[in-house]
Protein backbone atom coordinates (compact mmCIF):
# COMPACT_ATOMS: atom_id res chain seq x y z
CA UNK A 1 0.00 0.00 0.00
CA UNK A 2 1.58 3.32 -1.03
CA UNK A 3 2.13 5.66 1.89
CA UNK A 4 4.64 8.20 0.62
CA UNK A 5 6.34 7.86 3.99
CA UNK A 6 10.03 8.49 4.58
CA UNK A 7 12.24 5.79 6.11
CA UNK A 8 11.68 5.00 9.78
CA UNK A 9 13.99 6.48 12.39
CA UNK A 10 15.99 4.11 14.59
CA UNK A 11 13.60 4.71 17.51
CA UNK A 12 10.49 4.15 15.39
CA UNK A 13 11.96 1.05 13.75
CA UNK A 14 12.78 -0.38 17.20
CA UNK A 15 9.22 0.33 18.39
CA UNK A 16 7.79 -1.25 15.23
CA UNK A 17 9.64 -4.52 15.83
CA UNK A 18 8.62 -4.50 19.49
CA UNK A 19 5.01 -3.99 18.47
CA UNK A 20 4.80 -0.68 20.35
CA UNK A 21 4.74 1.74 17.39
CA UNK A 22 1.84 4.18 17.77
CA UNK A 23 2.04 5.07 14.08
CA UNK A 24 1.77 1.45 12.92
CA UNK A 25 -1.27 0.86 15.15
CA UNK A 26 -2.87 4.12 13.97
CA UNK A 27 -2.46 3.16 10.29
CA UNK A 28 -4.28 -0.14 10.84
CA UNK A 29 -7.11 1.55 12.77
CA UNK A 30 -7.46 4.31 10.15
CA UNK A 31 -7.62 1.78 7.30
CA UNK A 32 -10.34 -0.20 9.09
CA UNK A 33 -12.32 2.97 9.87
CA UNK A 34 -12.11 4.20 6.26
CA UNK A 35 -13.10 0.80 4.89
CA UNK A 36 -16.29 0.74 7.01
CA UNK A 37 -17.27 4.42 6.57
CA UNK A 38 -18.91 6.36 3.76
CA UNK A 39 -18.29 9.94 4.93
CA UNK A 40 -15.84 11.96 7.01
CA UNK A 41 -18.09 12.31 10.08
CA UNK A 42 -18.64 8.56 10.24
CA UNK A 43 -14.88 8.02 9.91
CA UNK A 44 -14.20 10.32 12.89
CA UNK A 45 -16.90 8.54 14.90
CA UNK A 46 -15.35 5.14 14.12
CA UNK A 47 -11.95 6.41 15.29
CA UNK A 48 -13.50 7.63 18.56
CA UNK A 49 -15.22 4.28 19.05
CA UNK A 50 -11.82 2.64 18.58
CA UNK A 51 -10.64 4.61 21.63
CA UNK A 52 -8.76 7.43 19.88
CA UNK A 53 -8.92 11.06 20.96
CA UNK A 54 -9.43 13.36 17.95
CA UNK A 55 -7.96 16.80 17.41
CA UNK A 56 -9.17 18.68 14.33
CA UNK A 57 -7.13 21.83 14.01
CA UNK A 58 -4.94 22.91 11.13
CA UNK A 59 -3.90 19.27 10.80
CA UNK A 60 -5.91 16.20 11.79
CA UNK A 61 -4.33 14.17 14.59
CA UNK A 62 -5.20 11.26 16.90
CA UNK A 63 -4.04 10.01 20.29
CA UNK A 64 -4.46 6.47 21.65
CA UNK A 65 -5.61 5.94 25.28
CA UNK A 66 -2.10 5.35 26.69
CA UNK A 67 -0.26 7.60 24.23
CA UNK A 68 1.42 10.75 25.52
CA UNK A 69 1.34 12.93 22.39
CA UNK A 70 -1.00 13.26 19.42
CA UNK A 71 0.10 11.74 16.09
CA UNK A 72 -0.46 13.89 13.01
CA UNK A 73 -2.08 12.01 10.14
CA UNK A 74 0.30 13.67 7.67
CA UNK A 75 3.22 12.04 9.53
CA UNK A 76 1.91 8.59 8.47
CA UNK A 77 2.58 9.37 4.81
CA UNK A 78 0.79 11.09 1.94
CA UNK A 79 -1.75 8.23 1.69
CA UNK A 80 -3.06 9.27 5.12
CA UNK A 81 -3.32 13.04 4.78
CA UNK A 82 -6.75 14.50 5.52
CA UNK A 83 -7.21 15.28 1.82
CA UNK A 84 -6.49 11.68 0.76
CA UNK A 85 -8.65 10.30 3.56
CA UNK A 86 -11.57 12.31 2.16
CA UNK A 87 -10.78 11.03 -1.35
CA UNK A 88 -10.80 7.43 -0.10
CA UNK A 89 -14.07 8.03 1.73
CA UNK A 90 -15.62 9.58 -1.39
CA UNK A 91 -15.03 6.29 -3.22
CA UNK A 92 -17.04 4.51 -0.53
CA UNK A 93 -20.02 6.84 -0.77
CA UNK A 94 -21.93 4.72 -3.26
CA UNK A 95 -20.95 1.41 -1.74
CA UNK A 96 -22.97 -0.45 0.84
CA UNK A 97 -21.35 -0.51 4.28
CA UNK A 98 -21.50 -4.30 4.49
CA UNK A 99 -21.00 -5.83 1.04
CA UNK A 100 -23.53 -8.57 0.35
CA UNK A 101 -22.17 -11.98 -0.54
CA UNK A 102 -23.52 -14.35 -3.14
CA UNK A 103 -26.26 -16.65 -1.91
CA UNK A 104 -23.97 -19.59 -2.68
CA UNK A 105 -20.38 -20.08 -3.82
CA UNK A 106 -19.57 -18.31 -7.07
CA UNK A 107 -18.50 -20.43 -10.02
CA UNK A 108 -16.54 -19.64 -13.15
CA UNK A 109 -18.04 -19.53 -16.59
CA UNK A 110 -17.69 -22.66 -18.66
CA UNK A 111 -15.73 -22.06 -21.86
CA UNK A 112 -17.62 -24.35 -24.20
CA UNK A 113 -14.94 -24.28 -26.89
CA UNK A 114 -12.38 -25.87 -24.57
CA UNK A 115 -14.47 -29.01 -24.01
CA UNK A 116 -14.33 -31.98 -26.35
CA UNK A 117 -17.41 -34.13 -25.97
CA UNK A 118 -18.20 -37.41 -27.63
CA UNK A 119 -21.85 -37.69 -26.68
CA UNK A 120 -24.72 -35.27 -26.79
CA UNK A 121 -22.85 -32.17 -27.98
CA UNK A 122 -26.01 -30.14 -28.48
CA UNK A 123 -27.30 -31.05 -25.01
CA UNK A 124 -23.96 -30.17 -23.41
CA UNK A 125 -23.83 -26.78 -25.13
CA UNK A 126 -27.34 -25.95 -24.02
CA UNK A 127 -26.53 -26.92 -20.42
CA UNK A 128 -23.29 -24.89 -20.50
CA UNK A 129 -25.08 -21.80 -21.88
CA UNK A 130 -27.78 -22.05 -19.22
CA UNK A 131 -25.10 -22.39 -16.55
CA UNK A 132 -23.25 -19.34 -17.90
CA UNK A 133 -26.45 -17.30 -17.99
CA UNK A 134 -27.11 -18.22 -14.38
CA UNK A 135 -23.57 -17.23 -13.36
CA UNK A 136 -23.86 -14.03 -15.40
CA UNK A 137 -27.03 -13.11 -13.51
CA UNK A 138 -25.38 -13.91 -10.16
CA UNK A 139 -22.31 -11.88 -11.10
CA UNK A 140 -24.47 -8.96 -12.22
CA UNK A 141 -26.51 -9.12 -8.99
CA UNK A 142 -23.36 -9.00 -6.86
CA UNK A 143 -22.01 -6.02 -8.78
CA UNK A 144 -25.38 -4.26 -8.73
CA UNK A 145 -26.01 -4.83 -5.00
CA UNK A 146 -22.57 -3.43 -4.17
CA UNK A 147 -22.76 -0.52 -6.66
CA UNK A 148 -19.71 -1.84 -8.52
CA UNK A 149 -20.99 -1.84 -12.09
CA UNK A 150 -18.38 0.77 -12.95
CA UNK A 151 -15.24 -1.23 -13.80
CA UNK A 152 -12.89 1.26 -12.12
CA UNK A 153 -14.93 1.08 -8.90
CA UNK A 154 -14.80 -2.70 -9.05
CA UNK A 155 -11.01 -2.67 -9.46
CA UNK A 156 -10.72 -0.22 -6.55
CA UNK A 157 -12.92 -2.54 -4.46
CA UNK A 158 -10.50 -5.41 -5.14
CA UNK A 159 -7.56 -3.16 -4.28
CA UNK A 160 -9.22 -2.06 -1.02
CA UNK A 161 -9.78 -5.67 0.06
CA UNK A 162 -6.18 -6.50 -0.81
CA UNK A 163 -4.97 -3.53 1.26
CA UNK A 164 -7.16 -4.66 4.16
CA UNK A 165 -5.55 -8.12 4.04
CA UNK A 166 -2.11 -6.48 4.09
CA UNK A 167 -3.15 -4.28 7.03
CA UNK A 168 -4.38 -7.38 8.89
CA UNK A 169 -1.09 -9.16 8.16
CA UNK A 170 0.82 -6.17 9.47
CA UNK A 171 -1.27 -5.99 12.63
CA UNK A 172 -0.88 -9.74 13.25
CA UNK A 173 2.88 -9.33 12.91
CA UNK A 174 2.83 -6.40 15.34
CA UNK A 175 0.71 -8.32 17.87
CA UNK A 176 3.04 -11.34 17.69
CA UNK A 177 6.03 -9.07 18.34
CA UNK A 178 4.27 -7.30 21.20
CA UNK A 179 3.12 -10.61 22.69
CA UNK A 180 6.70 -11.86 22.65
CA UNK A 181 7.86 -8.66 24.34
CA UNK A 182 5.12 -8.76 26.99
CA UNK A 183 5.77 -12.42 27.82
CA UNK A 184 9.49 -11.68 28.13
CA UNK A 185 8.68 -8.73 30.42
CA UNK A 186 6.40 -10.98 32.48
CA UNK A 187 9.17 -13.57 32.87
CA UNK A 188 11.79 -10.96 33.78
CA UNK A 189 9.45 -9.25 36.27
CA UNK A 190 8.69 -12.52 38.06
CA UNK A 191 12.42 -13.27 38.38
CA UNK A 192 13.16 -9.69 39.38
CA UNK A 193 10.62 -9.83 42.23
CA UNK A 194 12.23 -12.98 43.59
CA UNK A 195 15.68 -11.40 43.46
CA UNK A 196 14.32 -8.22 45.02
CA UNK A 197 12.84 -10.19 47.87
CA UNK A 198 16.25 -11.75 48.56
CA UNK A 199 17.89 -8.31 48.53
CA UNK A 200 15.25 -6.85 50.87
CA UNK A 201 15.84 -9.65 53.37
CA UNK A 202 19.46 -8.52 53.62
CA UNK A 203 18.25 -5.63 55.82
CA UNK A 204 17.25 -8.04 58.58
CA UNK A 205 20.29 -10.34 58.21
CA UNK A 206 22.64 -10.59 61.23
CA UNK A 207 25.71 -10.38 59.01
CA UNK A 208 24.85 -8.43 55.82
CA UNK A 209 28.29 -8.97 54.27
CA UNK A 210 28.08 -12.75 54.64
CA UNK A 211 24.50 -12.66 53.40
CA UNK A 212 25.51 -10.77 50.24
CA UNK A 213 28.35 -13.20 49.59
CA UNK A 214 26.00 -16.16 49.95
CA UNK A 215 23.41 -14.58 47.62
CA UNK A 216 25.84 -13.06 45.11
CA UNK A 217 24.11 -14.83 42.19
CA UNK A 218 20.75 -13.24 43.08
CA UNK A 219 22.38 -9.78 43.30
CA UNK A 220 23.97 -10.19 39.88
CA UNK A 221 20.76 -11.50 38.34
CA UNK A 222 18.86 -8.57 39.89
CA UNK A 223 21.16 -6.04 38.19
CA UNK A 224 21.02 -7.90 34.86
CA UNK A 225 17.22 -8.12 34.89
CA UNK A 226 16.91 -4.45 35.84
CA UNK A 227 19.03 -3.41 32.85
CA UNK A 228 17.16 -5.70 30.43
CA UNK A 229 13.79 -4.38 31.63
CA UNK A 230 14.99 -0.82 31.12
CA UNK A 231 16.05 -1.75 27.57
CA UNK A 232 12.50 -3.03 27.05
CA UNK A 233 11.13 0.34 28.17
CA UNK A 234 10.10 -0.76 31.69
CA UNK A 235 11.15 1.75 34.35
CA UNK A 236 8.56 0.77 36.96
CA UNK A 237 7.79 -2.89 37.63
CA UNK A 238 4.08 -3.47 36.84
CA UNK A 239 2.02 -5.88 38.93
CA UNK A 240 1.49 -9.43 37.68
CA UNK A 241 -2.25 -8.95 37.06
CA UNK A 242 -1.68 -5.95 34.78
CA UNK A 243 0.86 -7.82 32.63
CA UNK A 244 -1.35 -10.90 32.41
CA UNK A 245 -4.35 -8.79 31.45
CA UNK A 246 -2.30 -7.10 28.73
CA UNK A 247 -1.23 -10.50 27.35
CA UNK A 248 -4.81 -11.80 27.36
CA UNK A 249 -6.03 -8.68 25.53
CA UNK A 250 -3.33 -9.11 22.89
CA UNK A 251 -4.15 -12.80 22.43
CA UNK A 252 -7.83 -11.91 22.05
CA UNK A 253 -7.03 -9.20 19.48
CA UNK A 254 -4.72 -11.62 17.66
CA UNK A 255 -7.48 -14.23 17.35
CA UNK A 256 -9.99 -11.59 16.17
CA UNK A 257 -7.54 -10.19 13.59
CA UNK A 258 -6.78 -13.67 12.27
CA UNK A 259 -10.51 -14.34 11.86
CA UNK A 260 -10.91 -10.99 10.10
CA UNK A 261 -8.04 -11.84 7.75
CA UNK A 262 -9.61 -15.23 6.96
CA UNK A 263 -12.93 -13.55 6.12
CA UNK A 264 -11.13 -11.08 3.86
CA UNK A 265 -9.30 -13.91 2.11
CA UNK A 266 -12.62 -15.66 1.45
CA UNK A 267 -13.90 -12.40 -0.02
CA UNK A 268 -10.76 -12.18 -2.16
CA UNK A 269 -11.43 -15.67 -3.51
CA UNK A 270 -15.02 -14.70 -4.40
CA UNK A 271 -13.88 -11.44 -5.99
CA UNK A 272 -11.31 -13.29 -8.12
CA UNK A 273 -14.09 -15.44 -9.57
CA UNK A 274 -16.38 -12.42 -9.98
CA UNK A 275 -13.55 -10.57 -11.73
CA UNK A 276 -13.07 -13.37 -14.26
CA UNK A 277 -16.83 -13.54 -14.86
CA UNK A 278 -16.95 -9.75 -15.10
CA UNK A 279 -14.23 -9.87 -17.76
CA UNK A 280 -16.16 -12.57 -19.61
CA UNK A 281 -19.27 -10.39 -19.58
CA UNK A 282 -17.30 -7.50 -21.05
CA UNK A 283 -15.09 -9.30 -23.56
CA UNK A 284 -16.79 -12.57 -24.54
CA UNK A 285 -19.26 -12.80 -27.46
CA UNK A 286 -22.77 -11.76 -26.59
CA UNK A 287 -24.65 -14.40 -24.55
CA UNK A 288 -27.57 -16.00 -26.34
CA UNK A 289 -30.47 -14.07 -24.87
CA UNK A 290 -32.97 -16.58 -26.31
CA UNK A 291 -32.32 -18.75 -23.25
CA UNK A 292 -33.45 -15.96 -20.90
CA UNK A 293 -37.06 -15.88 -19.64
CA UNK A 294 -39.28 -13.77 -21.87
CA UNK A 295 -40.02 -11.07 -19.27
CA UNK A 296 -36.41 -10.61 -18.26
CA UNK A 297 -34.21 -7.89 -19.76
CA UNK A 298 -30.79 -8.97 -21.10
CA UNK A 299 -27.93 -8.49 -18.64
CA UNK A 300 -25.67 -5.60 -19.60
CA UNK A 301 -22.54 -4.36 -17.91
CA UNK A 302 -20.52 -1.37 -19.09
CA UNK A 303 -16.96 -0.35 -18.53
CA UNK A 304 -15.78 3.25 -18.48
CA UNK A 305 -13.21 3.97 -21.13
C-alpha positions in Angstrom: 0.0 0.0 0.0 1.6 3.3 -1.0 2.1 5.7 1.9 4.6 8.2 0.6 6.3 7.9 4.0 10.0 8.5 4.6 12.2 5.8 6.1 11.7 5.0 9.8 14.0 6.5 12.4 16.0 4.1 14.6 13.6 4.7 17.5 10.5 4.1 15.4 12.0 1.0 13.7 12.8 -0.4 17.2 9.2 0.3 18.4 7.8 -1.3 15.2 9.6 -4.5 15.8 8.6 -4.5 19.5 5.0 -4.0 18.5 4.8 -0.7 20.3 4.7 1.7 17.4 1.8 4.2 17.8 2.0 5.1 14.1 1.8 1.5 12.9 -1.3 0.9 15.2 -2.9 4.1 14.0 -2.5 3.2 10.3 -4.3 -0.1 10.8 -7.1 1.6 12.8 -7.5 4.3 10.2 -7.6 1.8 7.3 -10.3 -0.2 9.1 -12.3 3.0 9.9 -12.1 4.2 6.3 -13.1 0.8 4.9 -16.3 0.7 7.0 -17.3 4.4 6.6 -18.9 6.4 3.8 -18.3 9.9 4.9 -15.8 12.0 7.0 -18.1 12.3 10.1 -18.6 8.6 10.2 -14.9 8.0 9.9 -14.2 10.3 12.9 -16.9 8.5 14.9 -15.3 5.1 14.1 -11.9 6.4 15.3 -13.5 7.6 18.6 -15.2 4.3 19.1 -11.8 2.6 18.6 -10.6 4.6 21.6 -8.8 7.4 19.9 -8.9 11.1 21.0 -9.4 13.4 18.0 -8.0 16.8 17.4 -9.2 18.7 14.3 -7.1 21.8 14.0 -4.9 22.9 11.1 -3.9 19.3 10.8 -5.9 16.2 11.8 -4.3 14.2 14.6 -5.2 11.3 16.9 -4.0 10.0 20.3 -4.5 6.5 21.6 -5.6 5.9 25.3 -2.1 5.4 26.7 -0.3 7.6 24.2 1.4 10.8 25.5 1.3 12.9 22.4 -1.0 13.3 19.4 0.1 11.7 16.1 -0.5 13.9 13.0 -2.1 12.0 10.1 0.3 13.7 7.7 3.2 12.0 9.5 1.9 8.6 8.5 2.6 9.4 4.8 0.8 11.1 1.9 -1.7 8.2 1.7 -3.1 9.3 5.1 -3.3 13.0 4.8 -6.7 14.5 5.5 -7.2 15.3 1.8 -6.5 11.7 0.8 -8.7 10.3 3.6 -11.6 12.3 2.2 -10.8 11.0 -1.3 -10.8 7.4 -0.1 -14.1 8.0 1.7 -15.6 9.6 -1.4 -15.0 6.3 -3.2 -17.0 4.5 -0.5 -20.0 6.8 -0.8 -21.9 4.7 -3.3 -20.9 1.4 -1.7 -23.0 -0.5 0.8 -21.3 -0.5 4.3 -21.5 -4.3 4.5 -21.0 -5.8 1.0 -23.5 -8.6 0.4 -22.2 -12.0 -0.5 -23.5 -14.4 -3.1 -26.3 -16.6 -1.9 -24.0 -19.6 -2.7 -20.4 -20.1 -3.8 -19.6 -18.3 -7.1 -18.5 -20.4 -10.0 -16.5 -19.6 -13.1 -18.0 -19.5 -16.6 -17.7 -22.7 -18.7 -15.7 -22.1 -21.9 -17.6 -24.4 -24.2 -14.9 -24.3 -26.9 -12.4 -25.9 -24.6 -14.5 -29.0 -24.0 -14.3 -32.0 -26.3 -17.4 -34.1 -26.0 -18.2 -37.4 -27.6 -21.9 -37.7 -26.7 -24.7 -35.3 -26.8 -22.8 -32.2 -28.0 -26.0 -30.1 -28.5 -27.3 -31.0 -25.0 -24.0 -30.2 -23.4 -23.8 -26.8 -25.1 -27.3 -25.9 -24.0 -26.5 -26.9 -20.4 -23.3 -24.9 -20.5 -25.1 -21.8 -21.9 -27.8 -22.1 -19.2 -25.1 -22.4 -16.5 -23.3 -19.3 -17.9 -26.4 -17.3 -18.0 -27.1 -18.2 -14.4 -23.6 -17.2 -13.4 -23.9 -14.0 -15.4 -27.0 -13.1 -13.5 -25.4 -13.9 -10.2 -22.3 -11.9 -11.1 -24.5 -9.0 -12.2 -26.5 -9.1 -9.0 -23.4 -9.0 -6.9 -22.0 -6.0 -8.8 -25.4 -4.3 -8.7 -26.0 -4.8 -5.0 -22.6 -3.4 -4.2 -22.8 -0.5 -6.7 -19.7 -1.8 -8.5 -21.0 -1.8 -12.1 -18.4 0.8 -13.0 -15.2 -1.2 -13.8 -12.9 1.3 -12.1 -14.9 1.1 -8.9 -14.8 -2.7 -9.0 -11.0 -2.7 -9.5 -10.7 -0.2 -6.6 -12.9 -2.5 -4.5 -10.5 -5.4 -5.1 -7.6 -3.2 -4.3 -9.2 -2.1 -1.0 -9.8 -5.7 0.1 -6.2 -6.5 -0.8 -5.0 -3.5 1.3 -7.2 -4.7 4.2 -5.5 -8.1 4.0 -2.1 -6.5 4.1 -3.2 -4.3 7.0 -4.4 -7.4 8.9 -1.1 -9.2 8.2 0.8 -6.2 9.5 -1.3 -6.0 12.6 -0.9 -9.7 13.2 2.9 -9.3 12.9 2.8 -6.4 15.3 0.7 -8.3 17.9 3.0 -11.3 17.7 6.0 -9.1 18.3 4.3 -7.3 21.2 3.1 -10.6 22.7 6.7 -11.9 22.6 7.9 -8.7 24.3 5.1 -8.8 27.0 5.8 -12.4 27.8 9.5 -11.7 28.1 8.7 -8.7 30.4 6.4 -11.0 32.5 9.2 -13.6 32.9 11.8 -11.0 33.8 9.5 -9.3 36.3 8.7 -12.5 38.1 12.4 -13.3 38.4 13.2 -9.7 39.4 10.6 -9.8 42.2 12.2 -13.0 43.6 15.7 -11.4 43.5 14.3 -8.2 45.0 12.8 -10.2 47.9 16.3 -11.7 48.6 17.9 -8.3 48.5 15.2 -6.8 50.9 15.8 -9.6 53.4 19.5 -8.5 53.6 18.2 -5.6 55.8 17.3 -8.0 58.6 20.3 -10.3 58.2 22.6 -10.6 61.2 25.7 -10.4 59.0 24.8 -8.4 55.8 28.3 -9.0 54.3 28.1 -12.8 54.6 24.5 -12.7 53.4 25.5 -10.8 50.2 28.3 -13.2 49.6 26.0 -16.2 50.0 23.4 -14.6 47.6 25.8 -13.1 45.1 24.1 -14.8 42.2 20.7 -13.2 43.1 22.4 -9.8 43.3 24.0 -10.2 39.9 20.8 -11.5 38.3 18.9 -8.6 39.9 21.2 -6.0 38.2 21.0 -7.9 34.9 17.2 -8.1 34.9 16.9 -4.5 35.8 19.0 -3.4 32.8 17.2 -5.7 30.4 13.8 -4.4 31.6 15.0 -0.8 31.1 16.0 -1.8 27.6 12.5 -3.0 27.1 11.1 0.3 28.2 10.1 -0.8 31.7 11.1 1.7 34.3 8.6 0.8 37.0 7.8 -2.9 37.6 4.1 -3.5 36.8 2.0 -5.9 38.9 1.5 -9.4 37.7 -2.2 -9.0 37.1 -1.7 -6.0 34.8 0.9 -7.8 32.6 -1.3 -10.9 32.4 -4.4 -8.8 31.4 -2.3 -7.1 28.7 -1.2 -10.5 27.3 -4.8 -11.8 27.4 -6.0 -8.7 25.5 -3.3 -9.1 22.9 -4.2 -12.8 22.4 -7.8 -11.9 22.0 -7.0 -9.2 19.5 -4.7 -11.6 17.7 -7.5 -14.2 17.4 -10.0 -11.6 16.2 -7.5 -10.2 13.6 -6.8 -13.7 12.3 -10.5 -14.3 11.9 -10.9 -11.0 10.1 -8.0 -11.8 7.7 -9.6 -15.2 7.0 -12.9 -13.5 6.1 -11.1 -11.1 3.9 -9.3 -13.9 2.1 -12.6 -15.7 1.5 -13.9 -12.4 0.0 -10.8 -12.2 -2.2 -11.4 -15.7 -3.5 -15.0 -14.7 -4.4 -13.9 -11.4 -6.0 -11.3 -13.3 -8.1 -14.1 -15.4 -9.6 -16.4 -12.4 -10.0 -13.5 -10.6 -11.7 -13.1 -13.4 -14.3 -16.8 -13.5 -14.9 -16.9 -9.7 -15.1 -14.2 -9.9 -17.8 -16.2 -12.6 -19.6 -19.3 -10.4 -19.6 -17.3 -7.5 -21.1 -15.1 -9.3 -23.6 -16.8 -12.6 -24.5 -19.3 -12.8 -27.5 -22.8 -11.8 -26.6 -24.7 -14.4 -24.6 -27.6 -16.0 -26.3 -30.5 -14.1 -24.9 -33.0 -16.6 -26.3 -32.3 -18.7 -23.2 -33.4 -16.0 -20.9 -37.1 -15.9 -19.6 -39.3 -13.8 -21.9 -40.0 -11.1 -19.3 -36.4 -10.6 -18.3 -34.2 -7.9 -19.8 -30.8 -9.0 -21.1 -27.9 -8.5 -18.6 -25.7 -5.6 -19.6 -22.5 -4.4 -17.9 -20.5 -1.4 -19.1 -17.0 -0.3 -18.5 -15.8 3.2 -18.5 -13.2 4.0 -21.1 
